[in-house]
Amino acid sequence: MLQINERRLVAAAEAIVRSLPDNDTHTVASAAMDIRGTIHTGVNVFHFTGGPCAELVAIAAAAQALAGPLATIVAVGNRDRGVLAPCGRCRQVLLDLHPDVTVILPNPAGDPIAEPIRNLLPHSYVAPERTDGSRIVYFNPRYYDSVVSGRKTITVRFGEPIQVGSAVFVFEDEHVVRHLSAEIESVESLRFDQLSHEDAHHEDLPNADALRRLLRTHYPNIENHDLVDVARFHSVSA
């Protein structure tokens, strides 16, 4: 099920595509949300010589607005076609320029779903010059205060790529999107059952058992032998 901000993004793209004249030149609208919750939009330009997809135009509009990393993007077709999956070119561009973006996709079984772009290209080509901007790390909004206060200085991830360097921590809560600039200092891989009391204390938790219980609420299928990434960080600014 889509979150409120994701549904708001779909509604923005739907409103634009409904406003377009019924022709074959502009048939798809895209809406992209940045880490501040601002929405940037665009429409496709069809031409026999080739033209940009709506997602690419939305990416360009966000760049013109100096938006920084994009958090979520969607495309909607005219004539009641609803949410559309991005083409292969758009997937590759998104992966290269916004590698942490979430893409809203059609779902034959019901309402649209949201997936990280990396899931759409599991065996992707890696461009020689990828984006050098800050990477997005998503957090449950309940962790915002403990991160800001410095009580929480690590995050444990399973199956979610995280790397050393500058980062933007995104906390999405209903209509509000908050973010922090941060620096990932180190990333260490450990077995899930090797997480220590020290790790728990850096997670603002009393002990390793509490940490493992909490992680199982985020990753229900995790096993004791699975490897997790323990990322140590410090926040830079709000």
C-alpha positions as CSV (number, residue, x, y, z in Angstrom):
1,M,0.0,0.0,0.0
2,L,1.3,3.4,-0.9
3,Q,2.1,5.9,1.8
4,I,0.3,9.3,1.9
5,N,3.2,11.2,0.3
6,E,3.4,8.5,-2.5
7,R,-0.4,8.9,-3.1
8,R,0.1,12.7,-3.2
9,L,2.7,12.2,-5.9
10,V,0.5,10.0,-8.0
11,A,-2.3,12.6,-7.7
12,A,0.0,15.3,-8.9
13,A,0.9,13.4,-12.0
14,E,-2.7,12.4,-12.6
15,A,-3.8,16.1,-12.5
16,I,-1.1,17.1,-15.0
17,V,-1.9,14.3,-17.5
18,R,-5.6,15.1,-17.3
19,S,-4.8,18.7,-18.2
20,L,-3.0,17.8,-21.4
21,P,-4.6,18.1,-24.8
22,D,-5.6,14.7,-26.2
23,N,-2.9,14.2,-28.8
24,D,0.1,12.0,-29.4
25,T,2.8,14.5,-28.5
26,H,2.3,14.7,-24.7
27,T,0.8,11.5,-23.4
28,V,2.5,10.8,-20.0
29,A,3.1,13.0,-17.0
30,S,5.7,12.3,-14.3
31,A,6.0,13.7,-10.7
32,A,9.2,13.4,-8.6
33,M,9.5,14.2,-4.9
34,D,12.8,15.4,-3.5
35,I,14.1,14.9,0.1
36,R,12.4,18.1,1.2
37,G,9.0,16.9,0.1
38,T,8.9,19.3,-2.9
39,I,7.2,17.9,-6.1
40,H,8.8,18.4,-9.5
41,T,6.9,17.5,-12.7
42,G,7.3,17.0,-16.4
43,V,5.6,15.6,-19.4
44,N,7.0,13.5,-22.3
45,V,7.7,14.9,-25.7
46,F,7.0,12.3,-28.4
47,H,8.7,12.9,-31.8
48,F,9.6,10.6,-34.7
49,T,13.3,11.5,-34.1
50,G,13.0,10.5,-30.5
51,G,12.1,12.5,-27.5
52,P,12.4,12.5,-23.7
53,C,10.2,10.4,-21.5
54,A,8.2,12.2,-18.8
55,E,10.5,10.9,-16.0
56,L,13.6,12.5,-17.7
57,V,11.8,15.8,-18.0
58,A,10.8,15.7,-14.3
59,I,14.5,14.9,-13.4
60,A,15.6,17.9,-15.4
61,A,13.0,20.1,-13.7
62,A,14.2,19.0,-10.3
63,A,17.8,19.7,-11.3
64,Q,16.9,23.2,-12.5
65,A,15.3,23.8,-9.0
66,L,18.5,22.6,-7.3
67,A,16.5,19.9,-5.6
68,G,19.3,17.5,-4.8
69,P,18.5,13.7,-4.5
70,L,15.1,12.5,-5.5
71,A,13.2,10.2,-3.1
72,T,10.3,9.0,-5.2
73,I,9.1,9.2,-8.8
74,V,6.0,8.1,-10.7
75,A,4.7,8.3,-14.3
76,V,1.0,8.3,-15.3
77,G,-0.4,7.8,-18.8
78,N,-3.2,9.6,-20.4
79,R,-6.6,8.2,-21.5
80,D,-7.0,6.5,-18.0
81,R,-3.9,4.3,-18.4
82,G,-2.9,4.9,-14.8
83,V,0.5,4.4,-13.3
84,L,3.1,3.3,-15.9
85,A,6.4,1.4,-15.3
86,P,9.5,3.3,-16.5
87,C,11.2,2.1,-19.7
88,G,14.7,0.6,-19.7
89,R,16.4,3.9,-20.5
90,C,14.7,5.7,-17.7
91,R,15.6,2.9,-15.2
92,Q,19.2,3.2,-16.1
93,V,19.2,7.0,-15.9
94,L,17.5,6.9,-12.5
95,L,19.9,4.3,-11.2
96,D,22.9,6.4,-12.3
97,L,21.7,9.8,-11.2
98,H,19.4,8.9,-8.3
99,P,20.4,5.5,-7.1
100,D,18.3,5.6,-3.9
101,V,15.0,6.7,-5.5
102,T,11.8,4.7,-5.0
103,V,9.7,4.1,-8.2
104,I,5.9,3.8,-8.0
105,L,4.8,0.9,-10.3
106,P,1.5,-0.5,-11.6
107,N,0.4,-3.7,-9.8
108,P,-1.9,-6.1,-11.7
109,A,-3.1,-7.5,-8.4
110,G,-4.4,-4.1,-7.1
111,D,-3.2,-0.7,-6.0
112,P,0.2,0.6,-7.2
113,I,3.3,-0.4,-5.3
114,A,6.7,1.3,-4.6
115,E,10.1,-0.3,-5.2
116,P,13.7,0.9,-5.0
117,I,15.2,1.5,-8.4
118,R,17.9,-1.1,-7.7
119,N,15.1,-3.8,-7.6
120,L,14.1,-2.8,-11.1
121,L,17.6,-3.5,-12.5
122,P,19.0,-6.4,-10.5
123,H,21.8,-7.1,-12.9
124,S,22.4,-3.6,-14.1
125,Y,25.1,-1.9,-16.2
126,V,27.2,0.3,-13.9
127,A,28.1,3.6,-15.6
128,P,31.7,4.6,-15.4
129,E,30.8,8.0,-13.9
130,R,27.9,7.6,-11.4
131,T,26.4,10.4,-9.4
132,D,28.8,11.8,-6.8
133,G,26.1,13.4,-4.7
134,S,25.0,12.4,-1.2
135,R,23.3,9.0,-0.9
136,I,19.9,8.8,0.7
137,V,19.4,6.6,3.8
138,Y,15.7,6.1,4.7
139,F,14.7,6.0,8.4
140,N,11.4,5.3,10.2
141,P,10.4,8.8,11.5
142,R,10.4,7.5,15.1
143,Y,14.2,7.6,15.0
144,Y,14.5,11.3,14.2
145,D,14.8,12.5,17.8
146,S,17.4,9.9,18.8
147,V,19.5,10.7,15.7
148,V,19.3,14.4,16.2
149,S,20.2,14.1,19.9
150,G,23.2,11.9,19.1
151,R,21.8,8.9,21.1
152,K,21.6,6.8,17.9
153,T,24.9,6.7,16.1
154,I,24.6,3.4,14.1
155,T,22.0,1.9,11.8
156,V,21.8,-1.8,11.0
157,R,20.7,-2.7,7.5
158,F,19.8,-6.1,5.8
159,G,19.7,-6.2,2.0
160,E,19.9,-2.4,1.7
161,P,23.1,-1.1,0.2
162,I,24.8,1.6,2.4
163,Q,28.2,3.0,1.9
164,V,30.8,5.3,3.5
165,G,30.6,9.0,2.7
166,S,28.2,11.9,2.7
167,A,24.5,11.0,3.1
168,V,21.1,12.5,3.5
169,F,18.9,10.8,6.1
170,V,15.2,11.0,5.1
171,F,12.4,10.6,7.7
172,E,9.0,10.5,6.0
173,D,6.0,10.8,8.3
174,E,2.6,11.2,6.7
175,H,2.6,14.6,4.9
176,V,6.0,15.7,6.4
177,V,9.4,14.8,5.0
178,R,12.3,15.7,7.2
179,H,15.9,15.2,6.4
180,L,19.4,15.5,8.0
181,S,22.8,15.9,6.4
182,A,25.1,13.2,7.7
183,E,28.4,11.4,7.2
184,I,28.6,7.6,7.2
185,E,32.0,6.9,8.9
186,S,32.2,3.1,8.5
187,V,30.3,0.1,7.4
188,E,31.0,-3.4,8.9
189,S,29.3,-6.7,7.9
190,L,28.4,-9.0,10.8
191,R,26.2,-12.0,11.2
192,F,22.8,-11.1,12.7
193,D,23.5,-13.3,15.7
194,Q,26.8,-11.5,16.3
195,L,25.3,-8.1,17.0
196,S,26.6,-7.0,20.4
197,H,25.4,-5.0,23.4
198,E,27.7,-2.2,22.3
199,D,25.9,-2.1,18.9
200,A,22.6,-2.0,20.8
201,H,23.8,1.0,22.9
202,H,24.8,2.9,19.8
203,E,21.3,2.2,18.5
204,D,19.9,3.7,21.7
205,L,18.7,0.3,22.9
206,P,19.4,-1.5,26.1
207,N,20.9,-4.8,24.8
208,A,21.6,-7.0,21.8
209,D,18.4,-9.0,22.2
210,A,16.3,-5.8,22.1
211,L,18.2,-4.8,18.9
212,R,17.5,-8.1,17.3
213,R,13.8,-8.0,18.2
214,L,13.5,-4.5,16.7
215,L,15.3,-5.5,13.5
216,R,13.0,-8.5,13.0
217,T,10.1,-6.0,12.9
218,H,11.8,-4.3,9.9
219,Y,13.1,-7.6,8.4
220,P,10.7,-10.4,9.3
221,N,12.6,-13.0,7.2
222,I,16.0,-12.4,8.6
223,E,17.9,-15.5,9.9
224,N,20.7,-15.7,12.5
225,H,23.3,-16.6,9.9
226,D,22.4,-13.7,7.6
227,L,24.9,-10.9,7.2
228,V,23.9,-7.3,8.2
229,D,25.7,-4.1,7.6
230,V,26.4,-2.0,10.7
231,A,26.9,1.6,9.6
232,R,28.4,4.2,12.0
233,F,27.5,7.8,11.4
234,H,27.2,11.3,12.7
235,S,24.7,13.8,11.7
236,V,26.0,17.1,10.3
237,S,22.9,19.4,10.2
238,A,19.2,19.4,10.2
